[in-house]
Amino acid sequence: MHVIEVKNAELLETITQRAKELGIVNGAIVSLIGAADAFTVSTMPASDATADVITDYDLPAEMHGTGEITNGKVHLHATLAVEGNRAVSGHVHSAHIGTWFARAYVLPV
């Protein structure tokens, strides 16, 4: 198990870079925890599971999620809690980590 910590950086870029440095080509991201200052996620429209509805959020959020690393590519799904006791969830395209941190717990396979 490897713990990849992200501070003052872009989440997916940092996990990708650290995984490469650790020699992880394939692995399970068994847990992701932390907080983002801004993020972008996508979901699928009900009428077309092959399409993406991509939404940018410029607001802070607590987050948790899971994912995988396949052939060096990071794939994350997360739930992000935002003001007003609301949750935003989906496929993570980006997340800026600044005020707090994020930690990905990665199990190489």
C-alpha positions, 0 to 999 in steps of 0.5 A: 500500500502506498499513500500519495499525499497531494498539497497545493497541486492538481489532484490527478496530475499529482497522483499520476506523477507519484504513481509513475515515480513509485513504479505503479502502472496498475493499481486500485485507489482503495480510498481517497480523502481530503478537500478540494478548493475547486473541481470538475466532475462529469456524469452521464445524461439519462438519454446517452450513457456514452456522453459526458455532462462536464461541470466545473465547480469553483467552490470548496468541498470535502471529498472521498472516493475510489478509483483505479490506475490502469496502464498509468492512467488515473480514473477516479469517482468521488463524492464532494460535499459542498455548502448547504449539506449538498453532495456532488458526485461523478467522474473526477476530471480535475480537482485543485488541492490548496487549502487542505490536502488529499490522500490517495491510498493505492494498492498496486496490482 
